Amino acid sequence: MELDKIIIWGHKLHSHTHSYIHNSFTKCFSHLGYKTYWFEDLSENTIKIDFNNSLFLTCGGYCKYMPILNSSFYLLHNVDNPYTNLKLTNNNYMNFQVYTHDCIDRDIPCQELPFHYYTNNNDIHTIYFPWATDLLPEEIENNILNIDNIIKVRKEEIHFIGMPTDEWGIVSNLCKDSPIQYIQHGGTFDSNSTKNRSIKENMELIQSSIVAPAIQTKWQVEKGYIPCRIFKNISYGKMGLTNSITVNKLFNNKLLYSDNIQELLKKGMDFEYNITQNKDIVIELMNNVKNNHTYVNRCNFILNYLSKNCNINIIKC
C-alpha cells in the first residue's frame, strides 16, 4: 500500500498530556518531508481534505470522528476494540505503545535499538518504544553550540511544567527550606489556561532552572516507564537527573541517579555549582539524545517497520 499523507488525529495542544506527543509527531513528520496534518477529533464534515491514502496516527478516546477508509492505514495507541469501535481489520491497522518492563520476555527486542520491541500475534502488529524530546537534531546542536549562554541564564529556581504529583510535592517542600524558588506551570489540560507554556517557553524555563530533574511516580519507576521529560531536559542543555534506575540504564548509567529525591537534588546542585568542569558531561548526553532520542528516530522506526512488515510506504511531498 502506498500512501501520500500523514494525519495526526486527536488532541488539541495543551488539552491532554498526549497532545505534546501529537505535536512532536506532527513537527517531525513534516520535517522529514511528509505532507502532514493535525486535526482535533471533531465531526469529519468540518474538515475539507481528501483523507484517502493516508497514514492516520491516533489514540484511544479521541478518534470518534476519524474517517475510516479502506485506502488508508491506522496507527493506534490505546484504542480499545478497533474491530468493533472503528470497524478496522487486521490488514489496515497497527498498535504502538510506550515501552515498559512488560515487554521483557514477552515481546521481541530490536537488537539495534535498546528499549524498542515488537510483536506480531495473530497478525496484529504492535511496536513499543520510549517517547523522545520535542526538539529536532539540529535544534539540539544549536543548544550544544550555545551551552555557555545556557549556563549563564541559570537562576535560583526550579521550574516544573506539567501535572503535579506527590513526588514533585517533595521537591516543592524541599525548596521551601532553601533559597531555591519552586514554580509550577501547566498541567491543567485546559487549552485556554493561562498556566500553559509554549514549547519554546518550556525550554527556556528549564534552561533557567538551577536543576531540572525528571522525577517519576512509584508506578512509573517500577514499570520502567521512560518519560519524555528526561530527553527534553537533556536536549535543552541540562544535566539529566532521575529517580529511575531504568532511565539511568538507558543512558549507560551516566545520569545523576538516586531513588531518594532529597539526595538526588543535592547531587544535582553539587553538579551545577561545578558546571564549568562538568560541561562536557552534559554535552555528551546532549549528543546521545540528538543521535538516538528525537522523534526523527521514533518516526523512522515506525516508517521502517511499516515498510518491512506491513508493506506500507509513504510518499514524501
Secondary structure, DSSP 8 states (H G I E B T S, - for coil): -EE-EEEEEE--TTSSTTHHHHHHHHHHHHHTT--EEEEES--GGG--S--TTEEEEEETTS-TT----TT-EEEEES-S-HHHHS---GGGEEEEEE--GGGTTTSEE-TTSTT-EEEEETTEEEEEE---BSS-HHHHHHHHHTHHHHHHT--SEEEEES---HHHHHHHHHHHTSS-EEEEE--S--TT-TT---HHHHHHHHHHSS--EE---HHHHHHT---HHHHHHHHHT---EES-HHHHHHTTT-SEE-SSHHHHHHHHHHHHTTHHHHHHHHHHHHHHHHHHSBHHHHHHHHHHHHHHHS--EE---
